[in-house]
Amino acid sequence: MRYLGGLRGDGILTCGEAKVGRASYDFDGFVSKVGQLSGSGEIRVAPETLKKVFGRNDLRLQTNDGQTLSFRFSEKQLRSPSDAAHVDLTGTLPQVSEWRN
């Protein structure tokens, strides 16, 4: 695995077609020896919003710079009241050149 860099910023969290709220994100990207991209990291939203959407599999983040990133929660249970959760990016990931060191 080779580290590509990070994606950090803010955006709108959506669940299906509904806008759920503002979110911050901090993701790290990697590429495998066979060229497969993967990414994971953390999202931050209001604790009540996180509790409401935790475990859903139709979540997307529309970033302020125009990207749409799909993700799933890495953990099975939400930690006690928190505004952060670890996620794995799914679907189409940004190109190698879009990750910032």
JOWO-V886242 format. One record per residue. N is the residue number from 0. RES is the residue in one letter. OMEGA is omega in whole degrees, 0 to 359 (none if undefined). D_CENTER is the distance of its C-alpha to the mean C-alpha in Angstrom with 1 decimal. Layout:
n;res;omega;d_center
N;RES;OMEGA;D_CENTER
N;RES;OMEGA;D_CENTER
//
This chain:
n;res;omega;d_center
0;M;177;19.7
1;R;178;19.4
2;Y;181;16.9
3;L;184;15.8
4;G;185;14.5
5;G;170;11.5
6;L;181;9.4
7;R;177;9.8
8;G;183;10.6
9;D;178;10.6
10;G;180;10.3
11;I;176;11.1
12;L;177;9.4
13;T;178;11.4
14;C;190;12.8
15;G;178;15.1
16;E;185;16.9
17;A;173;16.9
18;K;185;15.2
19;V;181;14.3
20;G;177;13.9
21;R;179;12.7
22;A;170;9.6
23;S;181;9.0
24;Y;178;6.3
25;D;185;7.5
26;F;173;6.6
27;D;181;9.7
28;G;181;11.1
29;F;173;14.1
30;V;180;16.8
31;S;179;19.3
32;K;180;23.1
33;V;175;23.1
34;G;179;20.6
35;Q;179;17.6
36;L;173;14.2
37;S;179;11.4
38;G;177;8.3
39;S;179;6.7
40;G;189;6.5
41;E;168;6.4
42;I;177;5.9
43;R;176;9.5
44;V;177;11.4
45;A;183;15.1
46;P;181;16.1
47;E;177;17.8
48;T;179;14.9
49;L;179;12.7
50;K;182;15.8
51;K;185;16.3
52;V;184;13.1
53;F;178;12.6
54;G;178;13.3
55;R;179;12.9
56;N;178;12.0
57;D;184;12.1
58;L;175;9.0
59;R;176;7.6
60;L;175;6.6
61;Q;186;9.8
62;T;178;9.9
63;N;180;13.3
64;D;170;14.2
65;G;178;14.1
66;Q;171;11.3
67;T;183;9.7
68;L;175;6.4
69;S;180;6.6
70;F;173;5.2
71;R;179;7.6
72;F;181;8.6
73;S;186;10.3
74;E;180;13.2
75;K;181;15.9
76;Q;177;16.8
77;L;176;15.5
78;R;178;17.2
79;S;188;19.9
80;P;184;19.2
81;S;175;16.1
82;D;183;13.7
83;A;176;11.0
84;A;177;9.3
85;H;181;8.1
86;V;173;5.6
87;D;178;6.4
88;L;180;5.5
89;T;177;8.6
90;G;182;11.1
91;T;180;12.1
92;L;176;10.5
93;P;179;11.8
94;Q;182;15.4
95;V;184;16.5
96;S;182;18.1
97;E;180;15.0
98;W;184;13.6
99;R;177;15.5
100;N;none;17.6
//
